[in-house]
Amino acid sequence: MQARRAARELALILFSQLDKKITKYSDKDFEDIMLKSVRILSNNATEELKLTVSALIDTKAYIDEYEANHEINLERPIGASNKPVPIPLTSDMSGRLNEMIEVSEKAFAALEIAEIATLESKNEVKNYTVKIANEYKENGEFVDSQIQKFAKGWDIDRLVKMDKDILRIAITELLYIKDAPMKVIVDEALELAKKYSTDDSSSFINGILAKVIVENGVE
């Protein structure tokens, strides 16, 4: 995971934890919230990995038991090794395979969180996250006015908070930081939407960012 991508994800975690006007927070507040949030996520990731291992062990035990109790092996002499047997394509096996796929996805998510936790301690990531927060703190009124302007038919207070925070981060980068290519900022905003928000969020966010870019002549 690249440092800037990790910083954007940390910024989203940070924004989600703010419980009052952002102008009330200092740099130390931002750093403390990030650290606490990452610790919570890391603990959750550890529990997810434990559940993943447990599910895999259960599936292995089921297959071993199925093999041992198959008529081919029940007829073999005591002490003889079991012969491999075909596993029927039953709904039960399909369910177990679906469970393995689900826990594998959780394992990948847990590894990503572990990577973010490692990167959080690096100054480049931490500093860029705080920079996003500070730039939004200084320019949040205009950023929010842009969201409101182009979110046709939506009251900004009624937008999904995750979508609103993703937009705030991306627009702040596009208009005030300008350290990354426009396409990278937009693409990673869409990736955050796919990962954390609803099915319709990506197209909604893409539409608003496109209008912000044209409105403000971002290149």
ChimeraX commands (.cxc) that place a marker at each C-alpha (Angstrom):
marker #1 position 0.00,0.00,0.00 radius 0.5
marker #1 position 1.41,3.38,-0.99 radius 0.5
marker #1 position 1.91,6.06,1.64 radius 0.5
marker #1 position -0.60,8.51,0.12 radius 0.5
marker #1 position -3.25,5.82,-0.25 radius 0.5
marker #1 position -2.76,4.86,3.40 radius 0.5
marker #1 position -2.99,8.55,4.37 radius 0.5
marker #1 position -6.31,8.93,2.53 radius 0.5
marker #1 position -7.71,5.87,4.25 radius 0.5
marker #1 position -6.50,7.15,7.61 radius 0.5
marker #1 position -8.07,10.54,6.84 radius 0.5
marker #1 position -11.39,8.80,6.21 radius 0.5
marker #1 position -11.06,6.97,9.53 radius 0.5
marker #1 position -10.17,10.26,11.21 radius 0.5
marker #1 position -13.09,12.19,9.68 radius 0.5
marker #1 position -15.51,9.43,10.70 radius 0.5
marker #1 position -14.48,9.87,14.34 radius 0.5
marker #1 position -14.88,13.64,14.59 radius 0.5
marker #1 position -17.78,14.42,16.88 radius 0.5
marker #1 position -17.72,18.22,16.73 radius 0.5
marker #1 position -16.71,21.02,14.35 radius 0.5
marker #1 position -13.32,20.27,12.88 radius 0.5
marker #1 position -12.09,23.77,13.78 radius 0.5
marker #1 position -12.11,22.67,17.43 radius 0.5
marker #1 position -9.36,20.08,16.86 radius 0.5
marker #1 position -5.58,20.56,17.05 radius 0.5
marker #1 position -2.88,18.54,15.27 radius 0.5
marker #1 position -2.36,16.54,18.45 radius 0.5
marker #1 position -6.09,15.77,18.58 radius 0.5
marker #1 position -5.92,14.49,15.01 radius 0.5
marker #1 position -2.93,12.28,15.80 radius 0.5
marker #1 position -4.50,10.92,19.00 radius 0.5
marker #1 position -7.75,10.04,17.22 radius 0.5
marker #1 position -5.83,8.30,14.43 radius 0.5
marker #1 position -3.77,6.28,16.88 radius 0.5
marker #1 position -6.79,5.19,18.91 radius 0.5
marker #1 position -8.76,4.33,15.77 radius 0.5
marker #1 position -5.95,2.25,14.31 radius 0.5
marker #1 position -5.55,0.38,17.60 radius 0.5
marker #1 position -9.26,-0.47,17.62 radius 0.5
marker #1 position -9.11,-1.58,13.98 radius 0.5
marker #1 position -6.01,-3.68,14.67 radius 0.5
marker #1 position -7.73,-5.43,17.58 radius 0.5
marker #1 position -10.77,-6.10,15.38 radius 0.5
marker #1 position -8.49,-7.44,12.64 radius 0.5
marker #1 position -6.87,-9.82,15.10 radius 0.5
marker #1 position -10.28,-11.19,16.08 radius 0.5
marker #1 position -11.26,-11.57,12.42 radius 0.5
marker #1 position -8.10,-13.56,11.75 radius 0.5
marker #1 position -8.86,-15.83,14.70 radius 0.5
marker #1 position -12.34,-16.46,13.30 radius 0.5
marker #1 position -10.83,-17.17,9.89 radius 0.5
marker #1 position -8.48,-19.80,11.29 radius 0.5
marker #1 position -11.31,-21.34,13.30 radius 0.5
marker #1 position -13.54,-21.63,10.22 radius 0.5
marker #1 position -10.77,-23.27,8.21 radius 0.5
marker #1 position -10.06,-25.74,11.00 radius 0.5
marker #1 position -13.78,-26.62,11.19 radius 0.5
marker #1 position -13.93,-27.24,7.44 radius 0.5
marker #1 position -10.80,-29.40,7.55 radius 0.5
marker #1 position -12.30,-31.43,10.43 radius 0.5
marker #1 position -15.53,-31.89,8.48 radius 0.5
marker #1 position -13.68,-33.21,5.43 radius 0.5
marker #1 position -11.50,-35.53,7.54 radius 0.5
marker #1 position -14.56,-36.91,9.31 radius 0.5
marker #1 position -16.43,-37.36,6.02 radius 0.5
marker #1 position -13.47,-39.28,4.62 radius 0.5
marker #1 position -13.07,-41.49,7.71 radius 0.5
marker #1 position -16.78,-42.38,7.79 radius 0.5
marker #1 position -17.08,-43.11,4.08 radius 0.5
marker #1 position -18.00,-46.73,3.34 radius 0.5
marker #1 position -14.71,-47.25,1.49 radius 0.5
marker #1 position -12.71,-46.49,4.60 radius 0.5
marker #1 position -15.07,-48.14,7.08 radius 0.5
marker #1 position -14.32,-51.43,5.33 radius 0.5
marker #1 position -10.54,-51.01,5.59 radius 0.5
marker #1 position -8.51,-52.73,8.33 radius 0.5
marker #1 position -8.06,-50.88,11.62 radius 0.5
marker #1 position -4.92,-48.81,11.51 radius 0.5
marker #1 position -4.84,-48.60,7.72 radius 0.5
marker #1 position -4.60,-45.12,6.23 radius 0.5
marker #1 position -7.78,-43.69,4.79 radius 0.5
marker #1 position -8.21,-43.57,1.05 radius 0.5
marker #1 position -9.22,-40.29,-0.55 radius 0.5
marker #1 position -12.91,-40.28,-1.42 radius 0.5
marker #1 position -14.99,-38.05,-3.72 radius 0.5
marker #1 position -16.82,-35.21,-2.02 radius 0.5
marker #1 position -20.39,-34.80,-3.25 radius 0.5
marker #1 position -21.50,-31.42,-4.56 radius 0.5
marker #1 position -24.06,-30.91,-1.83 radius 0.5
marker #1 position -25.60,-27.71,-0.58 radius 0.5
marker #1 position -23.74,-28.29,2.67 radius 0.5
marker #1 position -20.36,-28.27,0.93 radius 0.5
marker #1 position -21.37,-25.20,-1.09 radius 0.5
marker #1 position -22.25,-23.46,2.15 radius 0.5
marker #1 position -18.90,-24.37,3.65 radius 0.5
marker #1 position -17.05,-23.13,0.56 radius 0.5
marker #1 position -18.98,-19.85,0.74 radius 0.5
marker #1 position -17.97,-19.54,4.38 radius 0.5
marker #1 position -14.31,-20.09,3.45 radius 0.5
marker #1 position -14.55,-17.40,0.76 radius 0.5
marker #1 position -16.09,-15.00,3.26 radius 0.5
marker #1 position -13.45,-15.61,5.92 radius 0.5
marker #1 position -10.72,-15.28,3.30 radius 0.5
marker #1 position -12.05,-11.84,2.40 radius 0.5
marker #1 position -12.00,-10.93,6.10 radius 0.5
marker #1 position -8.41,-12.13,6.30 radius 0.5
marker #1 position -7.41,-9.85,3.41 radius 0.5
marker #1 position -9.18,-6.94,5.08 radius 0.5
marker #1 position -7.37,-7.70,8.33 radius 0.5
marker #1 position -4.02,-7.69,6.55 radius 0.5
marker #1 position -4.83,-4.31,4.99 radius 0.5
marker #1 position -5.63,-2.91,8.42 radius 0.5
marker #1 position -2.35,-4.31,9.76 radius 0.5
marker #1 position -0.55,-2.56,6.89 radius 0.5
marker #1 position -2.29,0.74,7.64 radius 0.5
marker #1 position -1.36,0.34,11.32 radius 0.5
marker #1 position 2.28,-0.10,10.33 radius 0.5
marker #1 position 2.26,2.87,7.96 radius 0.5
marker #1 position 0.47,5.09,10.48 radius 0.5
marker #1 position 3.66,5.35,12.50 radius 0.5
marker #1 position 5.60,6.73,9.53 radius 0.5
marker #1 position 5.86,10.50,9.43 radius 0.5
marker #1 position 5.06,10.75,5.70 radius 0.5
marker #1 position 1.68,9.06,6.19 radius 0.5
marker #1 position 0.83,10.77,9.45 radius 0.5
marker #1 position 1.85,14.21,8.20 radius 0.5
marker #1 position -0.15,13.91,4.99 radius 0.5
marker #1 position -3.23,12.76,6.90 radius 0.5
marker #1 position -2.96,15.73,9.26 radius 0.5
marker #1 position -2.37,18.02,6.26 radius 0.5
marker #1 position -5.65,16.89,4.70 radius 0.5
marker #1 position -7.44,17.49,8.01 radius 0.5
marker #1 position -5.91,20.94,8.46 radius 0.5
marker #1 position -6.64,22.04,4.90 radius 0.5
marker #1 position -10.24,20.97,5.33 radius 0.5
marker #1 position -10.33,22.73,8.71 radius 0.5
marker #1 position -9.30,25.97,6.97 radius 0.5
marker #1 position -11.44,25.56,3.86 radius 0.5
marker #1 position -14.27,23.28,4.93 radius 0.5
marker #1 position -16.99,25.85,4.36 radius 0.5
marker #1 position -16.12,26.19,0.67 radius 0.5
marker #1 position -15.55,22.45,0.24 radius 0.5
marker #1 position -18.98,21.70,1.68 radius 0.5
marker #1 position -20.55,24.40,-0.49 radius 0.5
marker #1 position -19.16,22.61,-3.55 radius 0.5
marker #1 position -20.67,19.32,-2.41 radius 0.5
marker #1 position -24.00,21.01,-1.76 radius 0.5
marker #1 position -23.91,22.80,-5.11 radius 0.5
marker #1 position -23.45,19.65,-7.17 radius 0.5
marker #1 position -25.40,17.15,-5.06 radius 0.5
marker #1 position -28.59,18.03,-6.87 radius 0.5
marker #1 position -31.68,17.37,-4.80 radius 0.5
marker #1 position -29.68,16.38,-1.71 radius 0.5
marker #1 position -29.27,18.28,1.53 radius 0.5
marker #1 position -25.62,17.90,2.57 radius 0.5
marker #1 position -26.72,17.01,6.10 radius 0.5
marker #1 position -28.69,14.07,4.70 radius 0.5
marker #1 position -25.86,12.59,2.63 radius 0.5
marker #1 position -24.36,9.30,3.75 radius 0.5
marker #1 position -21.56,10.40,6.10 radius 0.5
marker #1 position -19.02,8.10,4.48 radius 0.5
marker #1 position -19.74,9.59,1.04 radius 0.5
marker #1 position -19.57,13.11,2.43 radius 0.5
marker #1 position -16.20,12.44,4.11 radius 0.5
marker #1 position -14.75,10.83,0.98 radius 0.5
marker #1 position -15.82,13.88,-1.02 radius 0.5
marker #1 position -14.39,16.25,1.57 radius 0.5
marker #1 position -11.01,14.51,1.45 radius 0.5
marker #1 position -10.87,14.35,-2.35 radius 0.5
marker #1 position -12.02,17.95,-2.91 radius 0.5
marker #1 position -9.56,19.21,-0.29 radius 0.5
marker #1 position -6.73,17.44,-2.11 radius 0.5
marker #1 position -7.87,18.64,-5.53 radius 0.5
marker #1 position -8.29,22.30,-4.58 radius 0.5
marker #1 position -5.83,22.97,-1.78 radius 0.5
marker #1 position -3.05,20.36,-1.64 radius 0.5
marker #1 position -2.51,19.53,-5.31 radius 0.5
marker #1 position 0.41,17.20,-4.56 radius 0.5
marker #1 position -1.03,14.24,-6.47 radius 0.5
marker #1 position -2.35,13.88,-10.04 radius 0.5
marker #1 position -6.05,14.61,-10.38 radius 0.5
marker #1 position -6.76,11.11,-11.76 radius 0.5
marker #1 position -5.07,9.45,-8.78 radius 0.5
marker #1 position -7.11,11.48,-6.29 radius 0.5
marker #1 position -10.38,10.68,-8.06 radius 0.5
marker #1 position -9.56,6.98,-8.58 radius 0.5
marker #1 position -8.65,6.49,-4.94 radius 0.5
marker #1 position -11.78,8.32,-3.79 radius 0.5
marker #1 position -13.80,5.84,-5.85 radius 0.5
marker #1 position -11.86,2.93,-4.36 radius 0.5
marker #1 position -12.67,4.17,-0.86 radius 0.5
marker #1 position -16.34,4.41,-1.84 radius 0.5
marker #1 position -16.35,0.84,-3.17 radius 0.5
marker #1 position -14.65,-0.41,-0.03 radius 0.5
marker #1 position -16.56,1.46,2.65 radius 0.5
marker #1 position -19.84,2.80,1.30 radius 0.5
marker #1 position -22.91,1.74,-0.67 radius 0.5
marker #1 position -23.19,0.23,-4.16 radius 0.5
marker #1 position -24.32,3.57,-5.65 radius 0.5
marker #1 position -21.66,5.68,-3.95 radius 0.5
marker #1 position -18.94,5.41,-6.60 radius 0.5
marker #1 position -21.02,6.89,-9.42 radius 0.5
marker #1 position -22.45,9.57,-7.10 radius 0.5
marker #1 position -18.97,10.62,-5.91 radius 0.5
marker #1 position -17.49,10.46,-9.41 radius 0.5
marker #1 position -20.23,12.74,-10.73 radius 0.5
marker #1 position -19.69,15.39,-8.07 radius 0.5
marker #1 position -15.88,15.32,-8.36 radius 0.5
marker #1 position -16.12,15.71,-12.14 radius 0.5
marker #1 position -18.21,18.86,-11.69 radius 0.5
marker #1 position -15.89,20.26,-9.01 radius 0.5
marker #1 position -12.91,19.73,-11.32 radius 0.5
marker #1 position -14.58,21.58,-14.22 radius 0.5
marker #1 position -15.96,24.35,-11.97 radius 0.5
marker #1 position -12.56,25.09,-10.45 radius 0.5
marker #1 position -10.37,24.47,-13.50 radius 0.5
marker #1 position -8.40,21.67,-11.83 radius 0.5
marker #1 position -5.77,20.18,-14.10 radius 0.5
marker link #1:1,2 radius 0.2
marker link #1:2,3 radius 0.2
marker link #1:3,4 radius 0.2
marker link #1:4,5 radius 0.2
marker link #1:5,6 radius 0.2
marker link #1:6,7 radius 0.2
marker link #1:7,8 radius 0.2
marker link #1:8,9 radius 0.2
marker link #1:9,10 radius 0.2
marker link #1:10,11 radius 0.2
marker link #1:11,12 radius 0.2
marker link #1:12,13 radius 0.2
marker link #1:13,14 radius 0.2
marker link #1:14,15 radius 0.2
marker link #1:15,16 radius 0.2
marker link #1:16,17 radius 0.2
marker link #1:17,18 radius 0.2
marker link #1:18,19 radius 0.2
marker link #1:19,20 radius 0.2
marker link #1:20,21 radius 0.2
marker link #1:21,22 radius 0.2
marker link #1:22,23 radius 0.2
marker link #1:23,24 radius 0.2
marker link #1:24,25 radius 0.2
marker link #1:25,26 radius 0.2
marker link #1:26,27 radius 0.2
marker link #1:27,28 radius 0.2
marker link #1:28,29 radius 0.2
marker link #1:29,30 radius 0.2
marker link #1:30,31 radius 0.2
marker link #1:31,32 radius 0.2
marker link #1:32,33 radius 0.2
marker link #1:33,34 radius 0.2
marker link #1:34,35 radius 0.2
marker link #1:35,36 radius 0.2
marker link #1:36,37 radius 0.2
marker link #1:37,38 radius 0.2
marker link #1:38,39 radius 0.2
marker link #1:39,40 radius 0.2
marker link #1:40,41 radius 0.2
marker link #1:41,42 radius 0.2
marker link #1:42,43 radius 0.2
marker link #1:43,44 radius 0.2
marker link #1:44,45 radius 0.2
marker link #1:45,46 radius 0.2
marker link #1:46,47 radius 0.2
marker link #1:47,48 radius 0.2
marker link #1:48,49 radius 0.2
marker link #1:49,50 radius 0.2
marker link #1:50,51 radius 0.2
marker link #1:51,52 radius 0.2
marker link #1:52,53 radius 0.2
marker link #1:53,54 radius 0.2
marker link #1:54,55 radius 0.2
marker link #1:55,56 radius 0.2
marker link #1:56,57 radius 0.2
marker link #1:57,58 radius 0.2
marker link #1:58,59 radius 0.2
marker link #1:59,60 radius 0.2
marker link #1:60,61 radius 0.2
marker link #1:61,62 radius 0.2
marker link #1:62,63 radius 0.2
marker link #1:63,64 radius 0.2
marker link #1:64,65 radius 0.2
marker link #1:65,66 radius 0.2
marker link #1:66,67 radius 0.2
marker link #1:67,68 radius 0.2
marker link #1:68,69 radius 0.2
marker link #1:69,70 radius 0.2
marker link #1:70,71 radius 0.2
marker link #1:71,72 radius 0.2
marker link #1:72,73 radius 0.2
marker link #1:73,74 radius 0.2
marker link #1:74,75 radius 0.2
marker link #1:75,76 radius 0.2
marker link #1:76,77 radius 0.2
marker link #1:77,78 radius 0.2
marker link #1:78,79 radius 0.2
marker link #1:79,80 radius 0.2
marker link #1:80,81 radius 0.2
marker link #1:81,82 radius 0.2
marker link #1:82,83 radius 0.2
marker link #1:83,84 radius 0.2
marker link #1:84,85 radius 0.2
marker link #1:85,86 radius 0.2
marker link #1:86,87 radius 0.2
marker link #1:87,88 radius 0.2
marker link #1:88,89 radius 0.2
marker link #1:89,90 radius 0.2
marker link #1:90,91 radius 0.2
marker link #1:91,92 radius 0.2
marker link #1:92,93 radius 0.2
marker link #1:93,94 radius 0.2
marker link #1:94,95 radius 0.2
marker link #1:95,96 radius 0.2
marker link #1:96,97 radius 0.2
marker link #1:97,98 radius 0.2
marker link #1:98,99 radius 0.2
marker link #1:99,100 radius 0.2
marker link #1:100,101 radius 0.2
marker link #1:101,102 radius 0.2
marker link #1:102,103 radius 0.2
marker link #1:103,104 radius 0.2
marker link #1:104,105 radius 0.2
marker link #1:105,106 radius 0.2
marker link #1:106,107 radius 0.2
marker link #1:107,108 radius 0.2
marker link #1:108,109 radius 0.2
marker link #1:109,110 radius 0.2
marker link #1:110,111 radius 0.2
marker link #1:111,112 radius 0.2
marker link #1:112,113 radius 0.2
marker link #1:113,114 radius 0.2
marker link #1:114,115 radius 0.2
marker link #1:115,116 radius 0.2
marker link #1:116,117 radius 0.2
marker link #1:117,118 radius 0.2
marker link #1:118,119 radius 0.2
marker link #1:119,120 radius 0.2
marker link #1:120,121 radius 0.2
marker link #1:121,122 radius 0.2
marker link #1:122,123 radius 0.2
marker link #1:123,124 radius 0.2
marker link #1:124,125 radius 0.2
marker link #1:125,126 radius 0.2
marker link #1:126,127 radius 0.2
marker link #1:127,128 radius 0.2
marker link #1:128,129 radius 0.2
marker link #1:129,130 radius 0.2
marker link #1:130,131 radius 0.2
marker link #1:131,132 radius 0.2
marker link #1:132,133 radius 0.2
marker link #1:133,134 radius 0.2
marker link #1:134,135 radius 0.2
marker link #1:135,136 radius 0.2
marker link #1:136,137 radius 0.2
marker link #1:137,138 radius 0.2
marker link #1:138,139 radius 0.2
marker link #1:139,140 radius 0.2
marker link #1:140,141 radius 0.2
marker link #1:141,142 radius 0.2
marker link #1:142,143 radius 0.2
marker link #1:143,144 radius 0.2
marker link #1:144,145 radius 0.2
marker link #1:145,146 radius 0.2
marker link #1:146,147 radius 0.2
marker link #1:147,148 radius 0.2
marker link #1:148,149 radius 0.2
marker link #1:149,150 radius 0.2
marker link #1:150,151 radius 0.2
marker link #1:151,152 radius 0.2
marker link #1:152,153 radius 0.2
marker link #1:153,154 radius 0.2
marker link #1:154,155 radius 0.2
marker link #1:155,156 radius 0.2
marker link #1:156,157 radius 0.2
marker link #1:157,158 radius 0.2
marker link #1:158,159 radius 0.2
marker link #1:159,160 radius 0.2
marker link #1:160,161 radius 0.2
marker link #1:161,162 radius 0.2
marker link #1:162,163 radius 0.2
marker link #1:163,164 radius 0.2
marker link #1:164,165 radius 0.2
marker link #1:165,166 radius 0.2
marker link #1:166,167 radius 0.2
marker link #1:167,168 radius 0.2
marker link #1:168,169 radius 0.2
marker link #1:169,170 radius 0.2
marker link #1:170,171 radius 0.2
marker link #1:171,172 radius 0.2
marker link #1:172,173 radius 0.2
marker link #1:173,174 radius 0.2
marker link #1:174,175 radius 0.2
marker link #1:175,176 radius 0.2
marker link #1:176,177 radius 0.2
marker link #1:177,178 radius 0.2
marker link #1:178,179 radius 0.2
marker link #1:179,180 radius 0.2
marker link #1:180,181 radius 0.2
marker link #1:181,182 radius 0.2
marker link #1:182,183 radius 0.2
marker link #1:183,184 radius 0.2
marker link #1:184,185 radius 0.2
marker link #1:185,186 radius 0.2
marker link #1:186,187 radius 0.2
marker link #1:187,188 radius 0.2
marker link #1:188,189 radius 0.2
marker link #1:189,190 radius 0.2
marker link #1:190,191 radius 0.2
marker link #1:191,192 radius 0.2
marker link #1:192,193 radius 0.2
marker link #1:193,194 radius 0.2
marker link #1:194,195 radius 0.2
marker link #1:195,196 radius 0.2
marker link #1:196,197 radius 0.2
marker link #1:197,198 radius 0.2
marker link #1:198,199 radius 0.2
marker link #1:199,200 radius 0.2
marker link #1:200,201 radius 0.2
marker link #1:201,202 radius 0.2
marker link #1:202,203 radius 0.2
marker link #1:203,204 radius 0.2
marker link #1:204,205 radius 0.2
marker link #1:205,206 radius 0.2
marker link #1:206,207 radius 0.2
marker link #1:207,208 radius 0.2
marker link #1:208,209 radius 0.2
marker link #1:209,210 radius 0.2
marker link #1:210,211 radius 0.2
marker link #1:211,212 radius 0.2
marker link #1:212,213 radius 0.2
marker link #1:213,214 radius 0.2
marker link #1:214,215 radius 0.2
marker link #1:215,216 radius 0.2
marker link #1:216,217 radius 0.2
marker link #1:217,218 radius 0.2
marker link #1:218,219 radius 0.2
view
